[in-house]
Amino acid sequence: MLKLVRAPNVVIAQHWMNILAAAGVPCELHNRYLSGAMGEIPADQCAPEIWLVDERDETLARKLIADATNGPPPGAPSWRCPQCGETLEPQFTVCWQCGRARDPRDD
Protein backbone atom coordinates (compact mmCIF):
# COMPACT_ATOMS: atom_id res chain seq x y z
CA MET A 1 0.00 0.00 0.00
CA LEU A 2 1.07 3.55 -0.71
CA LYS A 3 -0.09 6.77 0.94
CA LEU A 4 -1.31 8.89 -1.95
CA VAL A 5 -2.49 12.12 -0.38
CA ARG A 6 -3.76 13.88 2.74
CA ALA A 7 -7.08 15.62 2.27
CA PRO A 8 -8.02 18.86 3.99
CA ASN A 9 -11.23 17.29 5.35
CA VAL A 10 -13.35 14.15 5.19
CA VAL A 11 -15.78 15.55 2.61
CA ILE A 12 -13.02 16.22 0.08
CA ALA A 13 -11.36 12.91 0.93
CA GLN A 14 -14.60 11.05 0.19
CA HIS A 15 -15.05 13.00 -3.04
CA TRP A 16 -11.57 11.97 -4.16
CA MET A 17 -12.29 8.38 -3.12
CA ASN A 18 -15.41 8.42 -5.31
CA ILE A 19 -13.42 9.73 -8.29
CA LEU A 20 -10.78 7.03 -7.84
CA ALA A 21 -13.40 4.31 -7.41
CA ALA A 22 -15.20 5.43 -10.59
CA ALA A 23 -11.91 5.07 -12.45
CA GLY A 24 -11.37 1.57 -11.04
CA VAL A 25 -8.51 2.56 -8.73
CA PRO A 26 -8.78 0.58 -5.47
CA CYS A 27 -7.95 2.68 -2.41
CA GLU A 28 -8.69 3.07 1.28
CA LEU A 29 -9.57 6.09 3.40
CA HIS A 30 -7.60 6.27 6.64
CA ASN A 31 -8.02 8.63 9.63
CA ARG A 32 -11.68 9.18 8.79
CA TYR A 33 -12.66 9.68 12.44
CA LEU A 34 -9.53 11.28 13.91
CA SER A 35 -10.68 14.90 13.60
CA GLY A 36 -12.29 14.56 17.04
CA ALA A 37 -8.89 13.79 18.52
CA MET A 38 -7.30 17.00 17.20
CA GLY A 39 -5.54 18.73 20.06
CA GLU A 40 -4.71 15.47 21.76
CA ILE A 41 -3.00 14.31 18.57
CA PRO A 42 -1.10 16.73 16.30
CA ALA A 43 -3.36 18.20 13.61
CA ASP A 44 -1.22 16.91 10.72
CA GLN A 45 -1.72 13.36 11.99
CA CYS A 46 -5.51 13.73 12.14
CA ALA A 47 -6.05 14.60 8.47
CA PRO A 48 -7.84 12.01 6.33
CA GLU A 49 -5.45 10.08 4.08
CA ILE A 50 -6.06 8.15 0.88
CA TRP A 51 -3.97 5.03 0.47
CA LEU A 52 -3.63 3.11 -2.79
CA VAL A 53 -4.02 -0.65 -2.68
CA ASP A 54 -1.76 -1.06 -5.73
CA GLU A 55 1.24 1.26 -6.09
CA ARG A 56 1.09 0.84 -9.89
CA ASP A 57 -2.01 3.07 -9.88
CA GLU A 58 -0.11 6.05 -8.46
CA THR A 59 0.34 8.04 -11.69
CA LEU A 60 -3.31 7.69 -12.71
CA ALA A 61 -4.56 8.43 -9.18
CA ARG A 62 -2.46 11.60 -8.88
CA LYS A 63 -3.72 12.81 -12.26
CA LEU A 64 -7.35 12.16 -11.32
CA ILE A 65 -7.01 14.05 -8.04
CA ALA A 66 -5.16 16.93 -9.72
CA ASP A 67 -7.89 17.17 -12.36
CA ALA A 68 -10.58 17.15 -9.66
CA THR A 69 -8.75 19.80 -7.66
CA ASN A 70 -8.04 22.13 -10.58
CA GLY A 71 -11.30 21.74 -12.49
CA PRO A 72 -11.56 22.44 -16.21
CA PRO A 73 -9.01 24.78 -17.79
CA PRO A 74 -10.04 28.41 -18.28
CA GLY A 75 -12.08 28.85 -21.44
CA ALA A 76 -13.02 25.16 -21.67
CA PRO A 77 -16.07 24.71 -23.90
CA SER A 78 -19.47 23.53 -22.75
CA TRP A 79 -20.46 19.99 -23.68
CA ARG A 80 -23.65 18.51 -25.08
CA CYS A 81 -25.12 15.36 -23.59
CA PRO A 82 -25.37 12.77 -26.38
CA GLN A 83 -28.35 11.13 -24.67
CA CYS A 84 -30.74 14.07 -24.17
CA GLY A 85 -29.04 16.97 -25.98
CA GLU A 86 -28.74 19.22 -22.92
CA THR A 87 -25.82 21.71 -23.00
CA LEU A 88 -23.76 21.72 -19.81
CA GLU A 89 -20.91 23.83 -18.48
CA PRO A 90 -17.47 22.17 -18.59
CA GLN A 91 -17.14 21.59 -14.82
CA PHE A 92 -20.09 19.20 -14.79
CA THR A 93 -19.32 15.53 -15.31
CA VAL A 94 -22.91 14.26 -15.21
CA CYS A 95 -25.89 15.59 -17.14
CA TRP A 96 -28.36 17.17 -14.71
CA GLN A 97 -31.23 16.48 -17.12
CA CYS A 98 -30.89 12.71 -17.68
CA GLY A 99 -28.07 11.61 -15.35
CA ARG A 100 -25.74 10.31 -18.07
CA ALA A 101 -22.06 10.54 -17.15
CA ARG A 102 -19.85 12.59 -19.45
CA ASP A 103 -17.53 10.50 -21.55
CA PRO A 104 -14.40 12.36 -22.69
CA ARG A 105 -14.79 10.66 -26.06
CA ASP A 106 -18.08 12.55 -26.53
CA ASP A 107 -16.29 15.92 -26.77
N, C-alpha and C positions, 0 to 999 in steps of 0.2 A: 504494500500500500504506500501511497505517496500523498503527502499533504499538498493540496493544490493551492488553496487560498483561504485567507481569513475574511469573513464578511463583516461589514459594519454592524449588522443586526440580523436577527433570525428571519425576518421577513425577506430581506434581500438574499440571505443564504438559501432559503427555500425556493425563491424564484430561480436562482442559479441552478439549484438541484433539479428543478422542473425542466429547465432548458437542457441540461446535460442528459437527463433521462429521456427526453423527447428525441435526442440525437443518438440514443443507444449507448451512452457512456455510463457504465456502472460506477456509482460513487456512494459515499456515506457522509452524513452530516454529524459532526462531533460537537460537543459543548453546547448543545441545543438549550439546556436548562441551567447553564452556569451563570447567566446574567444576575440571578438572585444572590449569588455568592460574591458579587463584585464588592470590594472593600475588604473582605476577608481574604480574597485571592486577588492578585494583581489583575488590573483591568485587561491587559493584553493576553492574559491566559484564560479569560472568560469569553472571548469572542468566539462566535460560531466558526467552525472550520469545515471545509469540504475536502474530503480525502478520496482519491481515486483508487478503485479496486485494482486496476491494471495500469501500470506506469506507462505503457505504450500509448495510452489515450491522452497523455499530457498535452501534446501540441494542439490537438483538436479541442480539448477542454479549455485551454487558455484562450484560444481564438473565439470560442463560443461565448465565454464570459466577457472577453474584451468587446465583442460585438454587442452584447447585451448592455454593457456599461456605457458604451459610447453612443449607441443608437445609430440611426442612418446618417450618412454623411450630409453635410449642408447641401441643399439644392437637389437632394434625391427626388426622383419623380414619384408621383402617386402611382398606385397599381390598380388594375381592374380585376375583380374576382371573375375567374373563368366560369364559375358555376352560376352566379346570379347577375353578373354584370355591374355590380356596385363598384364605384370608384372610392378607394381608400387612401389615406395619407400613408407615407412610407414607413412610419414607425409602427404601424399595426401589422401584426403577423397572422391575424385571423379576421376573416370577414365578419363584421358585426351583423350583417343582414342574414346570412345563411350559415355561418359558423365554419366555413371551409378554411382550412389552414393555407397560408400562402406558401406556394412552392417557388423557390428561386428560379426554376426553369420556366415559370409562367411569365416572367418579366420580358 
